[in-house]
């Protein structure tokens, strides 16, 4: 048995939407960690959940300075 492909549209059931959101958020963070480990990339990931007013940050390196990189671009 394989996974079902979900249509890309808003999920109306709040409980189901929360479960899917959490799974996808965790998957996104996992991919960021893997990209950092495998390819030695510096990752700065920010997720904001307006429903719960929650901000989630992932920074791959402690010395990661977003401002210095922004001014280089």
QUINORDA-V380581 format. One record per residue. N is the residue number from 0. SS is DSSP state (hx for helix, st for strand, lp for the rest). PSI is psi in radians with two decimals (* if undefined). Layout:
BEGIN
n->[N,N]
ss->[SS,SS]
psi->[PSI,PSI]
END
This chain:
BEGIN
n->[0,1,2,3,4,5,6,7,8,9,10,11,12,13,14,15,16,17,18,19,20,21,22,23,24,25,26,27,28,29,30,31,32,33,34,35,36,37,38,39,40,41,42,43,44,45,46,47,48,49,50,51,52,53,54,55,56,57,58,59,60,61,62,63,64,65,66,67,68,69,70,71,72]
ss->[lp,lp,lp,lp,lp,lp,lp,lp,lp,lp,lp,lp,lp,hx,hx,hx,hx,hx,hx,hx,hx,hx,hx,hx,hx,hx,hx,hx,hx,hx,hx,hx,hx,hx,hx,hx,hx,hx,hx,lp,lp,lp,lp,st,st,st,st,st,st,lp,lp,lp,lp,st,st,st,st,st,st,lp,lp,lp,lp,lp,lp,hx,hx,hx,hx,hx,hx,hx,lp]
psi->[2.29,3.13,2.58,2.46,2.14,2.43,2.56,1.55,2.81,2.36,2.07,-0.60,1.99,-0.71,-0.81,-0.69,-0.71,-0.73,-0.82,-0.72,-0.79,-0.73,-0.77,-0.65,-0.81,-0.65,-0.68,-0.75,-0.70,-0.74,-0.66,-0.74,-0.76,-0.72,-0.68,-0.81,-0.77,-0.64,0.09,0.81,2.55,2.15,2.32,1.88,2.24,2.22,2.30,2.24,1.79,-0.41,-0.73,0.04,0.93,2.35,2.24,2.26,2.46,2.16,2.18,-0.53,2.49,-0.58,0.29,2.11,1.82,-0.65,-0.77,-0.62,-0.71,-0.71,-0.34,-0.47,*]
END
